[in-house]
């Protein structure tokens, strides 16, 4: 298959999805992010709370 054919077949999707996690999962994620920042393996990340 050529690249042009692949591009024609793919339809743009604008669907949103919601990821629901528990508070425990969120705290574990935040802890892992902070640990990775300390190791300089990832760039600074801002954890943003939205309503």
Buried (B, 14 or more C-beta within 10 A) or exposed (E): EEEEEEEEEEEEEEEEEEEEEEEEEEEEEEEEBEEEEEEEEEEEEEEEEEE
